[in-house]
Amino acid sequence: MSDTSSVISNPQSEISNLPSRERLRTSLWLVNSLFWCLLGQYYLSNLPQFRWDGAIFYAIGLLSFWRVLVRVGVVTSPASRPDDAPFEPIGQRGLLLFASVGLAALAYWACAHNTFTWLGVLAWLGAVVLFLVALWPSPTPSLALPLVGGGLGGGLTIRPRWHTLALITIMLVAAFFRLYRLQEIPPEMTSDHIEKLLDIYDLSHGVRPVYFERNTGREPFQFYWAFTVMRVFNTGITFYGLKLANALIGIITVYGIYLLGRELAGEDVGLLAAFFASVMQWAESITRIGLRFPYAAFATAFALWAFLRALRTGRRADYLIAGLIFGASFYGYTAYRVMPIVVVVLVLFKLLIERPRSWQAWEQLILNLTVFTWIAIIVFVPLGRYWHDNPQMFWQRSATRIEGDYGITAHNIGWTLANNTLRALGMFNVVGDTVWANTLPNKPTLDEVGGVFLVLGVMAALYRLLRQRDWPLLMAILAGAVLLLPSILSVAFPGENPSAVRTAGAIPVVAVLVGLGLQVVTRAAKEIGGARWGMWLAVPWLALVLTATTAINYRRYFVDYYHSYQLSSQNSSEMAQAMRDFIATGGDLSHIVIHAWPHWVDTRALALLMGKPDWQNTNVVLDRVTDLQRLRDDPSPQMYLLHPSDAKGLQILQETFPQGHAVRQPSQIPGHDFILFFVPRG
């Protein structure tokens, strides 16, 4: 969408021409709406026993906000109609299309047995490139880059604007929130991290799967990307390497959210959305955790931006770019698989609101959508081959959430879906995810400030639709609702809904709606102040809100989430440090034994932390005669790690090794002590 004028300079609404008394009334409506909405959100977030009170306060605030909208309105970029120019013929380049299809078929054949081969990869990339070359419009249009000015023909010239400086600042904020204390937070691995590190360990030994089948199956992009980052930054195959790879993706995602916000509602909304996304605890938690979750937000931000841009401009080049991004995004995270539904919904809604005006326009749209579909299919070829060969594994992770391990167990599917939908919609303001690794358990996904401006943004979008038929904003809301489906469709396990990770694809849309709410209120404050005092009122107000949400989200992640994660995770790093200390005093890893205990530390984490994924002395059962005999006859110094409640294991060791001694190793985390039993050299 073309760049709009900023909050500082956009057109004045009717209130600007009203007498000061009317401005005063509007300011009272605005203050009243913000007070009651913030109070309602505070009750919903922090006083769950008074949720009905919070809902009533919210209702009062929203009624007041509607009065503000009636007086001030919503200013966004007008949605331009697609160009009705005929679909440009490709001429002699048609031969390249046949070559592209042939290479795609070769890639499909070469990617058999779930393996990327050199032949398959080269054929795959060649098919994509030839398809783009064959259908790219001629001459090549100039590219409009947000951070630079000037056409490509005249060279790139840097034109710093306040928008550019603001975007650079926002990206630095995003980098801070993604990289600050990354080594420490989150502190410990879970079993999912171990599975991923083992897959990357396989990559380091030359395995090149298209689809990673360990742990019920995962898409490949994170593994190859993390493997590359680990090698470039020399982190080793470590938890920190996983987190660093995701942090870089999280930073890039913020830029994608800026593009999406700018496309939907103008530059100011794009900047505000990007800022909120950069500090949002929800985005930080799923990004820094080191799992595949942020790849959904990364994918949907750019895919939605590209596809909405293509729908708006009608240019074949934009459809090619959109299809390329759309197809490539399937290699990220399973939750992205609902995006075909999003695309269908957006196209149908576009046709409902704004039908093509001629047969030529219909033909252009159909051909452009065909181009979009085919480039996406070619990009999807390796994963499509795996889907064809192993459909059960490909769908296993998704199917088990819907059907369960033994078929659907919900007695009333309709009621379960309705309840899941309400809970998913309420995750932003009422009650969120319950999983400690994903977010703050049972807290709303958004902070008190973000929760309020999300609701105000939705109301502003609906107002814009009703009064000015601004369909892009409603399309964003529809896309966001569809992107909640991976959580809503957890019919067999409704307790897993709402899920902060399966709804991660909705993060860009949520951020844009928050940005819209911030923009509308800031613009209202400026216009209430008039030409003389508007800037002095709007800028401090916006700075106050952004500072408040930054401080709240900082505390939510770096204090509250960190503390919750520590208490809930196993302190494998402290155990690994005890093992290193033993080795430093003359012991060795082969004489360190972990005694089995249910639901305790994942011993594979200790093996990875020690740099020995194949280490075997883990989960040893001490009451086995053969194990005891082998350990008793070993003259080397030994160290045993036991759960603090393992009285039986400790008794066996004391009886077997009378010369040994036990030490209770204190942990920095309450309730996470463990026992070390040392056997000196025999």
C-alpha positions as CSV (number, residue, x, y, z in Angstrom):
1,M,0.0,0.0,0.0
2,S,1.4,3.4,-0.8
3,D,3.0,5.3,2.0
4,T,0.6,7.4,4.0
5,S,1.2,10.7,5.7
6,S,2.2,10.4,9.3
7,V,0.3,10.9,12.5
8,I,1.9,14.3,12.6
9,S,0.7,15.5,9.2
10,N,-2.3,13.5,8.2
11,P,-5.5,15.2,7.1
12,Q,-7.6,16.8,9.8
13,S,-11.0,15.3,10.7
14,E,-14.2,17.1,11.4
15,I,-13.2,17.7,15.0
16,S,-10.4,20.0,14.0
17,N,-12.9,22.5,12.7
18,L,-15.2,22.3,15.8
19,P,-15.1,24.9,18.6
20,S,-13.0,24.2,21.7
21,R,-16.1,23.0,23.7
22,E,-16.6,20.1,21.2
23,R,-13.0,19.3,21.4
24,L,-13.2,19.2,25.2
25,R,-16.2,16.8,25.0
26,T,-14.2,14.5,22.6
27,S,-11.2,14.6,24.9
28,L,-13.4,13.6,27.8
29,W,-14.8,10.7,25.8
30,L,-11.2,9.6,24.9
31,V,-10.0,9.8,28.5
32,N,-13.0,8.0,29.7
33,S,-12.6,5.2,27.2
34,L,-8.9,4.7,28.0
35,F,-9.5,4.8,31.7
36,W,-12.3,2.2,31.7
37,C,-10.6,-0.1,29.1
38,L,-7.3,-0.1,31.0
39,L,-9.1,-0.7,34.3
40,G,-11.1,-3.6,32.7
41,Q,-7.9,-5.1,31.3
42,Y,-6.2,-4.8,34.7
43,Y,-9.0,-6.7,36.3
44,L,-9.0,-9.4,33.6
45,S,-5.2,-9.8,33.8
46,N,-4.6,-9.6,37.5
47,L,-7.9,-10.2,39.3
48,P,-9.5,-13.3,37.7
49,Q,-12.0,-13.6,40.5
50,F,-13.6,-10.3,39.2
51,R,-13.7,-11.0,35.5
52,W,-17.3,-9.9,35.1
53,D,-16.4,-6.6,36.7
54,G,-13.5,-6.3,34.2
55,A,-15.9,-7.1,31.3
56,I,-18.3,-4.4,32.4
57,F,-15.5,-1.8,32.7
58,Y,-14.4,-2.8,29.2
59,A,-17.9,-2.3,27.8
60,I,-18.2,1.2,29.3
61,G,-14.8,2.1,27.8
62,L,-15.7,0.7,24.3
63,L,-18.9,2.6,24.2
64,S,-16.9,5.8,24.9
65,F,-14.3,4.9,22.3
66,W,-17.0,4.5,19.7
67,R,-18.0,8.1,20.3
68,V,-14.4,9.1,19.7
69,L,-14.4,7.2,16.4
70,V,-17.5,9.0,15.3
71,R,-15.9,12.3,15.9
72,V,-12.3,11.5,14.8
73,G,-12.7,8.6,12.3
74,V,-9.9,6.4,11.1
75,V,-7.4,7.4,8.5
76,T,-5.6,4.7,6.5
77,S,-4.3,4.4,3.0
78,P,-7.1,4.0,0.4
79,A,-7.2,0.5,-1.1
80,S,-6.2,0.9,-4.8
81,R,-7.9,-1.2,-7.4
82,P,-5.7,-3.7,-9.4
83,D,-4.5,-2.6,-12.8
84,D,-6.8,-4.0,-15.5
85,A,-4.0,-4.3,-18.0
86,P,-4.0,-7.6,-19.9
87,F,-1.9,-10.5,-18.7
88,E,1.4,-9.9,-20.5
89,P,2.4,-12.7,-23.0
90,I,5.7,-14.5,-22.3
91,G,6.6,-15.0,-25.9
92,Q,9.7,-17.2,-26.6
93,R,10.2,-17.6,-22.8
94,G,7.5,-20.3,-22.9
95,L,10.2,-22.9,-23.5
96,L,11.6,-22.0,-20.1
97,L,8.3,-23.0,-18.5
98,F,8.5,-26.5,-20.0
99,A,12.1,-26.7,-18.8
100,S,11.0,-25.6,-15.3
101,V,8.3,-28.3,-15.2
102,G,10.9,-30.9,-16.3
103,L,13.4,-29.9,-13.6
104,A,10.6,-30.0,-11.0
105,A,9.8,-33.5,-12.0
106,L,13.5,-34.5,-11.8
107,A,13.6,-32.9,-8.3
108,Y,10.6,-34.8,-7.3
109,W,12.2,-38.1,-8.4
110,A,15.6,-37.2,-6.8
111,C,14.1,-36.4,-3.4
112,A,12.8,-39.9,-2.9
113,H,13.7,-41.8,0.3
114,N,13.4,-38.5,2.3
115,T,16.7,-37.3,1.2
116,F,18.0,-34.0,-0.3
117,T,20.5,-35.0,-2.9
118,W,22.8,-32.7,-5.0
119,L,20.9,-33.6,-8.1
120,G,17.5,-33.0,-6.4
121,V,18.5,-29.7,-4.9
122,L,20.0,-28.3,-8.1
123,A,17.0,-29.4,-10.2
124,W,14.6,-27.9,-7.6
125,L,16.4,-24.5,-7.5
126,G,16.7,-24.6,-11.3
127,A,13.0,-25.2,-11.7
128,V,12.2,-22.2,-9.4
129,V,14.6,-19.9,-11.2
130,L,13.4,-20.8,-14.7
131,F,9.8,-20.4,-13.7
132,L,10.5,-16.9,-12.4
133,V,12.5,-15.9,-15.4
134,A,9.8,-17.2,-17.8
135,L,7.0,-15.3,-16.2
136,W,8.7,-12.2,-14.8
137,P,7.3,-9.1,-16.5
138,S,9.5,-7.3,-18.9
139,P,11.0,-4.8,-18.5
140,T,11.8,-5.4,-14.9
141,P,10.0,-2.9,-12.7
142,S,11.9,-0.8,-10.3
143,L,11.8,-1.9,-6.7
144,A,10.5,0.4,-3.9
145,L,12.7,-0.3,-0.9
146,P,11.6,1.3,2.3
147,L,15.0,2.4,3.5
148,V,16.4,3.9,0.3
149,G,15.3,6.4,-2.3
150,G,15.9,6.8,-6.0
151,G,15.3,4.4,-8.8
152,L,17.5,1.4,-9.7
153,G,18.4,3.0,-13.0
154,G,19.8,6.2,-11.4
155,G,21.5,4.4,-8.5
156,L,20.5,4.0,-4.9
157,T,20.6,7.2,-2.9
158,I,20.1,7.2,0.8
159,R,17.3,9.5,2.0
160,P,17.0,9.5,5.7
161,R,13.5,10.2,6.9
162,W,12.0,10.1,10.3
163,H,10.2,6.9,9.3
164,T,13.6,5.4,8.3
165,L,15.2,6.4,11.6
166,A,12.2,5.1,13.5
167,L,12.4,1.8,11.8
168,I,16.1,1.4,12.5
169,T,15.5,2.2,16.1
170,I,12.7,-0.4,16.3
171,M,14.9,-3.0,14.8
172,L,17.6,-2.2,17.4
173,V,14.9,-2.6,20.1
174,A,13.9,-5.9,18.6
175,A,17.6,-7.1,18.6
176,F,17.9,-6.1,22.2
177,F,14.8,-8.0,23.3
178,R,15.8,-11.1,21.2
179,L,19.5,-11.2,22.2
180,Y,19.8,-9.7,25.7
181,R,20.9,-12.4,28.2
182,L,20.2,-15.1,25.5
183,Q,22.7,-17.4,27.1
184,E,20.9,-17.4,30.4
185,I,17.2,-17.0,29.4
186,P,15.6,-19.5,29.0
187,P,18.1,-21.4,31.2
188,E,17.4,-25.1,30.6
189,M,16.6,-27.5,27.8
190,T,13.5,-29.5,27.5
191,S,13.1,-32.9,25.8
192,D,12.0,-31.1,22.6
193,H,15.3,-29.2,22.5
194,I,17.2,-32.4,22.9
195,E,15.3,-34.0,19.9
196,K,16.3,-31.0,17.8
197,L,19.9,-31.0,18.8
198,L,20.1,-34.7,18.0
199,D,18.7,-34.0,14.5
200,I,21.3,-31.3,14.0
201,Y,23.9,-33.8,15.3
202,D,22.7,-36.1,12.5
203,L,23.2,-33.2,10.0
204,S,26.8,-32.8,11.2
205,H,27.3,-36.4,10.2
206,G,26.1,-35.9,6.7
207,V,22.4,-36.9,6.9
208,R,20.2,-34.6,4.8
209,P,16.5,-35.4,5.3
210,V,13.7,-33.5,3.7
211,Y,11.4,-34.1,6.7
212,F,12.8,-34.9,10.2
213,E,10.9,-37.9,11.5
214,R,12.1,-37.9,15.1
215,N,9.6,-36.8,17.7
216,T,6.5,-37.3,15.5
217,G,7.9,-35.4,12.5
218,R,9.1,-31.8,11.9
219,E,9.6,-29.5,8.9
220,P,13.2,-29.0,7.9
221,F,14.0,-25.2,7.8
222,Q,14.9,-24.7,11.5
223,F,17.4,-27.6,11.5
224,Y,19.3,-26.4,8.4
225,W,19.2,-22.8,9.5
226,A,20.3,-23.6,13.0
227,F,23.1,-25.9,11.7
228,T,24.3,-23.0,9.5
229,V,24.2,-20.5,12.3
230,M,26.0,-22.8,14.7
231,R,28.8,-23.2,12.2
232,V,29.1,-19.5,11.3
233,F,29.1,-18.3,14.9
234,N,31.0,-21.4,16.2
235,T,28.5,-22.1,19.0
236,G,28.7,-25.9,18.6
237,I,25.6,-28.1,18.7
238,T,24.2,-26.4,21.7
239,F,21.1,-24.9,23.2
240,Y,22.5,-21.5,22.8
241,G,23.0,-22.1,19.1
242,L,19.3,-23.1,18.8
243,K,18.3,-19.9,20.6
244,L,20.6,-17.7,18.5
245,A,19.3,-19.0,15.2
246,N,15.7,-18.3,16.3
247,A,16.6,-14.9,17.7
248,L,17.9,-13.8,14.3
249,I,14.6,-15.0,12.7
250,G,12.7,-13.1,15.3
251,I,14.5,-9.9,14.4
252,I,13.7,-10.3,10.7
253,T,10.1,-11.1,11.6
254,V,9.7,-7.6,13.1
255,Y,10.6,-6.1,9.7
256,G,8.0,-8.4,8.1
257,I,5.4,-7.1,10.5
258,Y,6.3,-3.5,9.6
259,L,5.8,-4.4,5.9
260,L,2.4,-6.0,6.7
261,G,1.2,-3.0,8.8
262,R,2.3,-0.6,6.2
263,E,0.5,-2.5,3.5
264,L,-2.7,-2.7,5.5
265,A,-3.0,0.7,7.1
266,G,0.0,2.9,6.2
267,E,3.5,3.6,7.4
268,D,2.6,4.8,10.9
269,V,0.6,1.7,11.7
270,G,3.5,-0.4,10.3
271,L,6.0,1.3,12.6
272,L,3.7,1.0,15.7
273,A,3.0,-2.6,14.9
274,A,6.7,-3.4,14.5
275,F,7.5,-1.6,17.8
276,F,4.9,-3.6,19.7
277,A,6.1,-6.9,18.1
278,S,9.7,-6.1,19.1
279,V,8.8,-5.9,22.8
280,M,5.9,-8.3,23.0
281,Q,6.5,-11.0,25.6
282,W,4.5,-13.5,23.6
283,A,6.8,-13.1,20.6
284,E,9.9,-13.1,22.8
285,S,8.9,-16.3,24.6
286,I,8.3,-18.4,21.5
287,T,11.3,-16.9,19.7
288,R,14.0,-17.3,22.4
289,I,12.8,-20.8,23.5
290,G,14.8,-22.3,20.5
291,L,12.0,-24.4,19.0
292,R,10.2,-24.1,15.7
293,F,7.4,-21.8,16.9
294,P,8.6,-18.4,15.6
295,Y,8.8,-19.7,12.1
296,A,5.0,-19.5,11.9
297,A,5.0,-15.7,12.6
298,F,8.1,-15.3,10.4
299,A,6.2,-17.0,7.5
300,T,2.8,-15.4,7.9
301,A,4.2,-11.9,8.2
302,F,5.9,-12.0,4.9
303,A,3.4,-14.3,3.2
304,L,0.4,-12.1,4.2
305,W,2.2,-8.9,3.2
306,A,3.2,-10.3,-0.2
307,F,-0.2,-11.8,-1.0
308,L,-2.2,-8.7,0.1
309,R,0.1,-6.6,-1.9
310,A,-0.5,-8.8,-5.0
311,L,-4.3,-8.6,-4.5
312,R,-4.0,-4.8,-4.3
313,T,-1.7,-4.2,-7.3
314,G,-2.7,-7.0,-9.6
315,R,0.9,-7.2,-10.9
316,R,2.2,-10.5,-12.0
317,A,5.6,-9.9,-10.3
318,D,3.9,-9.4,-7.0
319,Y,2.0,-12.7,-7.4
320,L,5.3,-14.5,-8.3
321,I,6.9,-13.1,-5.1
322,A,3.9,-14.0,-3.0
323,G,3.8,-17.6,-4.4
324,L,7.5,-18.0,-3.8
325,I,7.1,-16.9,-0.1
326,F,3.9,-18.9,0.3
327,G,5.4,-22.1,-0.9
328,A,8.7,-21.7,1.0
329,S,6.9,-21.0,4.3
330,F,5.7,-24.6,4.5
331,Y,9.2,-25.7,5.4
332,G,9.0,-23.8,8.7
333,Y,6.4,-24.8,11.3
334,T,3.3,-27.1,11.2
335,A,0.9,-24.3,12.2
336,Y,1.5,-22.6,8.9
337,R,-0.5,-25.3,7.1
338,V,-3.7,-23.3,7.6
339,M,-2.4,-20.6,5.2
340,P,-4.1,-22.1,2.1
341,I,-7.4,-21.5,4.0
342,V,-6.3,-18.0,4.7
343,V,-5.6,-17.4,1.0
344,V,-9.0,-18.8,-0.1
345,V,-10.8,-16.7,2.4
346,L,-8.9,-13.5,1.4
347,V,-9.6,-14.1,-2.3
348,L,-13.3,-14.8,-1.7
349,F,-13.7,-11.8,0.5
350,K,-11.9,-9.6,-2.0
351,L,-14.3,-10.7,-4.7
352,L,-17.2,-10.1,-2.5
353,I,-16.2,-6.5,-1.7
354,E,-14.5,-5.5,-4.9
355,R,-15.3,-7.6,-8.0
356,P,-13.2,-7.3,-11.2
357,R,-14.8,-4.7,-13.5
358,S,-14.4,-6.5,-16.8
359,W,-13.7,-9.9,-18.3
360,Q,-10.2,-8.8,-18.9
361,A,-9.8,-8.1,-15.2
362,W,-11.3,-11.5,-14.4
363,E,-8.9,-13.2,-16.8
364,Q,-6.0,-11.3,-15.3
365,L,-6.9,-12.3,-11.7
366,I,-7.4,-16.0,-12.7
367,L,-4.1,-16.1,-14.5
368,N,-2.2,-14.4,-11.7
369,L,-3.7,-16.8,-9.1
370,T,-2.6,-19.6,-11.4
371,V,0.9,-18.2,-11.5
372,F,0.9,-17.9,-7.7
373,T,-0.3,-21.5,-7.3
374,W,2.3,-23.0,-9.7
375,I,5.3,-21.3,-8.3
376,A,4.2,-22.3,-4.8
377,I,3.8,-25.9,-5.9
378,I,7.3,-26.0,-7.5
379,V,8.8,-24.6,-4.3
380,F,6.9,-27.3,-2.3
381,V,8.1,-30.2,-4.5
382,P,10.6,-31.8,-2.1
383,L,8.2,-31.6,0.8
384,G,5.4,-32.7,-1.5
385,R,7.3,-35.8,-2.4
386,Y,7.7,-36.7,1.3
387,W,4.0,-36.1,1.8
388,H,3.2,-38.5,-1.1
389,D,5.6,-41.2,0.3
390,N,4.7,-40.9,4.0
391,P,1.3,-39.2,4.4
392,Q,0.7,-40.7,7.8
393,M,4.0,-39.3,9.2
394,F,3.5,-36.0,7.4
395,W,0.1,-35.4,9.1
396,Q,0.7,-37.3,12.4
397,R,1.4,-34.2,14.5
398,S,-1.7,-32.4,13.3
399,A,-4.0,-35.4,13.2
400,T,-3.3,-36.4,16.8
401,R,-4.5,-33.0,18.0
402,I,-7.8,-33.4,16.2
403,E,-8.4,-37.2,16.5
404,G,-6.2,-38.1,19.4
405,D,-4.1,-41.3,19.4
406,Y,-7.1,-43.6,19.1
407,G,-9.6,-41.4,17.3
408,I,-11.8,-38.5,18.4
409,T,-12.7,-38.8,22.1
410,A,-14.7,-35.6,22.5
411,H,-18.4,-36.5,23.2
412,N,-19.7,-33.3,21.6
413,I,-17.6,-32.0,18.7
414,G,-19.7,-28.9,18.1
415,W,-19.6,-27.8,21.8
416,T,-15.8,-28.5,22.0
417,L,-15.1,-26.5,18.9
418,A,-17.3,-23.6,20.1
419,N,-15.6,-23.7,23.5
420,N,-12.2,-23.9,21.9
421,T,-13.0,-20.9,19.7
422,L,-14.1,-18.7,22.6
423,R,-11.1,-19.6,24.6
424,A,-8.7,-19.0,21.7
425,L,-10.3,-15.5,21.2
426,G,-10.0,-14.8,24.9
427,M,-6.3,-15.8,25.1
428,F,-5.2,-12.2,24.4
429,N,-7.1,-10.5,27.2
430,V,-8.5,-13.1,29.6
431,V,-6.6,-16.5,30.0
432,G,-3.8,-17.7,27.8
433,D,-1.6,-20.8,27.5
434,T,-1.0,-23.0,30.6
435,V,2.4,-24.4,29.5
436,W,5.2,-22.9,31.4
437,A,7.8,-23.3,28.6
438,N,5.6,-21.3,26.2
439,T,4.5,-18.3,28.1
440,L,3.4,-17.1,31.6
441,P,0.9,-19.8,32.6
442,N,-2.7,-18.8,32.8
443,K,-1.9,-15.1,32.1
444,P,-3.3,-13.3,29.1
445,T,-1.0,-13.5,26.1
446,L,-0.8,-9.7,25.8
447,D,0.1,-7.2,28.5
448,E,-2.4,-4.8,29.9
449,V,-1.5,-2.1,27.4
450,G,-1.3,-4.3,24.4
451,G,-4.6,-6.1,25.3
452,V,-6.5,-2.8,25.4
453,F,-5.1,-1.5,22.1
454,L,-5.8,-4.8,20.4
455,V,-9.5,-4.4,21.2
456,L,-9.4,-0.7,20.2
457,G,-7.7,-1.6,16.9
458,V,-10.4,-4.2,16.1
459,M,-13.1,-1.7,16.8
460,A,-11.3,0.9,14.7
461,A,-11.0,-1.6,11.8
462,L,-14.8,-2.5,12.0
463,Y,-15.6,1.2,12.1
464,R,-13.5,1.8,9.0
465,L,-15.3,-1.1,7.2
466,L,-18.7,0.2,8.1
467,R,-18.1,3.8,7.3
468,Q,-15.6,3.7,4.5
469,R,-15.6,0.1,3.2
470,D,-11.9,-0.3,4.0
471,W,-11.7,-4.0,3.3
472,P,-7.9,-4.7,3.9
473,L,-8.3,-4.2,7.7
474,L,-11.2,-6.7,7.9
475,M,-9.2,-9.1,5.7
476,A,-6.5,-8.9,8.3
477,I,-9.0,-9.8,11.1
478,L,-10.3,-12.7,9.0
479,A,-6.7,-13.9,8.4
480,G,-5.9,-13.7,12.1
481,A,-9.0,-15.6,13.0
482,V,-8.1,-18.4,10.6
483,L,-4.6,-18.5,12.0
484,L,-6.0,-19.5,15.4
485,L,-7.3,-22.7,13.9
486,P,-4.2,-24.9,14.8
487,S,-5.1,-24.3,18.4
488,I,-8.9,-24.3,18.0
489,L,-8.9,-27.7,16.2
490,S,-7.3,-29.4,19.2
491,V,-10.6,-31.3,19.6
492,A,-9.1,-34.4,21.2
493,F,-7.1,-32.4,23.7
494,P,-9.1,-29.3,24.4
495,G,-6.9,-28.6,27.5
496,E,-4.1,-27.7,25.1
497,N,-6.2,-24.8,23.8
498,P,-5.4,-21.9,23.8
499,S,-1.8,-22.5,22.7
500,A,0.6,-19.7,22.5
501,V,2.7,-21.6,20.0
502,R,0.1,-23.0,17.6
503,T,-1.4,-19.5,17.3
504,A,2.0,-18.0,16.6
505,G,1.0,-17.3,13.0
506,A,-1.5,-14.7,14.3
507,I,1.3,-12.6,15.9
508,P,1.7,-10.3,12.9
509,V,-2.0,-9.6,12.6
510,V,-2.3,-9.0,16.3
511,A,0.6,-6.6,16.2
512,V,-0.9,-4.7,13.3
513,L,-4.3,-4.3,15.1
514,V,-2.5,-3.1,18.2
515,G,-0.6,-0.6,16.0
516,L,-3.9,0.6,14.5
517,G,-5.4,1.2,18.0
518,L,-2.3,3.2,19.0
519,Q,-2.4,5.2,15.8
520,V,-6.1,6.1,16.1
521,V,-5.8,7.2,19.7
522,T,-2.6,9.2,19.1
523,R,-4.2,10.9,16.1
524,A,-7.3,11.7,18.2
525,A,-5.0,13.2,20.9
526,K,-3.3,15.4,18.2
527,E,-6.5,16.6,16.7
528,I,-8.0,17.4,20.1
529,G,-5.0,19.6,20.8
530,G,-5.5,21.4,17.5
531,A,-2.9,23.1,15.4
532,R,-1.2,24.8,18.4
533,W,-1.1,22.1,21.0
534,G,-1.7,18.9,19.1
535,M,1.9,17.8,18.7
536,W,2.6,18.6,22.4
537,L,-0.2,16.4,23.4
538,A,0.2,13.5,21.0
539,V,4.0,12.9,21.1
540,P,4.3,12.7,25.0
541,W,1.2,10.6,25.1
542,L,2.6,8.1,22.5
543,A,6.0,8.1,24.2
544,L,4.3,7.3,27.6
545,V,2.3,4.4,26.2
546,L,5.3,2.9,24.3
547,T,7.4,3.2,27.4
548,A,4.8,1.6,29.6
549,T,4.3,-1.4,27.3
550,T,8.0,-1.8,27.0
551,A,8.5,-1.8,30.8
552,I,5.6,-4.2,31.4
553,N,6.8,-6.7,28.7
554,Y,10.4,-6.5,29.9
555,R,9.3,-7.5,33.4
556,R,6.9,-10.2,32.0
557,Y,9.7,-11.9,30.2
558,F,13.0,-11.2,31.9
559,V,11.6,-11.4,35.4
560,D,8.3,-13.3,35.6
561,Y,8.7,-15.8,32.7
562,Y,12.4,-16.4,33.7
563,H,11.4,-17.2,37.3
564,S,8.5,-19.4,36.2
565,Y,10.7,-21.3,33.7
566,Q,13.4,-21.9,36.4
567,L,11.0,-23.4,38.9
568,S,9.4,-25.7,36.3
569,S,12.4,-26.9,34.3
570,Q,15.1,-29.4,35.4
571,N,18.4,-27.9,36.3
572,S,20.5,-30.0,33.9
573,S,23.2,-27.3,33.5
574,E,24.0,-27.5,37.3
575,M,24.3,-31.2,37.1
576,A,26.6,-30.9,34.0
577,Q,28.7,-28.5,36.0
578,A,29.1,-31.0,38.8
579,M,30.1,-33.6,36.2
580,R,32.8,-31.2,34.8
581,D,34.1,-30.6,38.3
582,F,34.5,-34.3,38.8
583,I,36.3,-34.6,35.5
584,A,38.6,-31.7,36.5
585,T,39.7,-33.6,39.7
586,G,40.8,-36.7,37.8
587,G,37.6,-38.5,36.9
588,D,36.2,-39.1,33.4
589,L,32.8,-39.2,31.8
590,S,32.7,-43.0,31.5
591,H,32.7,-43.3,35.3
592,I,29.8,-40.9,35.9
593,V,26.5,-42.7,36.4
594,I,23.0,-41.3,36.4
595,H,20.6,-43.4,38.4
596,A,17.2,-43.7,36.8
597,W,14.3,-41.8,38.4
598,P,10.9,-41.2,36.9
599,H,10.1,-37.7,35.5
600,W,13.5,-36.3,36.4
601,V,16.3,-34.8,34.3
602,D,16.5,-35.9,30.7
603,T,19.9,-37.5,30.6
604,R,20.2,-36.8,26.9
605,A,20.5,-33.2,27.9
606,L,23.5,-34.0,30.1
607,A,25.1,-35.9,27.3
608,L,24.7,-32.9,25.0
609,L,25.9,-30.4,27.6
610,M,29.0,-32.6,28.0
611,G,29.5,-32.6,24.2
612,K,29.0,-36.4,24.0
613,P,25.6,-37.2,22.5
614,D,26.4,-40.9,22.5
615,W,27.3,-41.1,26.2
616,Q,25.8,-44.4,27.6
617,N,26.0,-44.3,31.5
618,T,22.6,-42.8,31.9
619,N,19.4,-44.1,33.5
620,V,21.3,-47.0,35.1
621,V,19.2,-49.2,37.4
622,L,21.3,-49.9,40.4
623,D,19.3,-53.0,41.7
624,R,20.4,-55.0,38.6
625,V,23.0,-57.5,39.8
626,T,25.0,-57.3,36.5
627,D,25.3,-53.5,36.8
628,L,26.3,-53.6,40.4
629,Q,29.0,-56.2,39.7
630,R,30.5,-54.2,36.9
631,L,30.5,-51.0,38.9
632,R,31.9,-52.7,42.0
633,D,34.8,-54.3,40.1
634,D,35.9,-51.0,38.5
635,P,38.9,-49.5,40.3
636,S,38.5,-46.0,38.9
637,P,36.9,-43.1,40.8
638,Q,33.2,-42.9,40.2
639,M,30.5,-40.3,40.7
640,Y,26.7,-41.0,40.8
641,L,23.9,-38.5,40.4
642,L,20.7,-39.3,42.2
643,H,17.3,-37.7,42.7
644,P,17.1,-36.2,46.2
645,S,14.1,-38.5,47.0
646,D,16.0,-41.6,45.8
647,A,16.5,-43.2,49.3
648,K,16.6,-46.7,47.9
649,G,19.3,-45.9,45.3
650,L,21.4,-44.1,47.9
651,Q,21.1,-47.1,50.3
652,I,22.3,-49.5,47.5
653,L,25.3,-47.4,46.8
654,Q,26.2,-47.1,50.5
655,E,26.0,-50.9,50.9
656,T,27.9,-51.6,47.7
657,F,30.6,-48.9,48.3
658,P,31.2,-48.5,52.0
659,Q,34.2,-46.2,51.3
660,G,31.9,-43.8,49.3
661,H,30.3,-40.7,50.6
662,A,27.2,-38.7,49.6
663,V,26.8,-35.0,49.2
664,R,23.6,-33.1,48.7
665,Q,24.3,-30.6,46.0
666,P,22.4,-27.4,46.6
667,S,20.7,-25.7,43.6
668,Q,20.2,-22.0,43.1
669,I,16.6,-22.9,42.3
670,P,14.4,-24.0,45.3
671,G,13.4,-27.6,45.2
672,H,16.1,-28.6,42.6
673,D,18.8,-30.1,44.8
674,F,20.4,-33.4,43.8
675,I,22.6,-36.0,45.4
676,L,26.2,-36.7,44.4
677,F,27.7,-40.0,45.6
678,F,31.5,-40.3,45.2
679,V,33.5,-43.5,45.2
680,P,37.2,-42.9,45.5
681,R,39.9,-44.9,43.6
682,G,39.9,-48.5,44.7
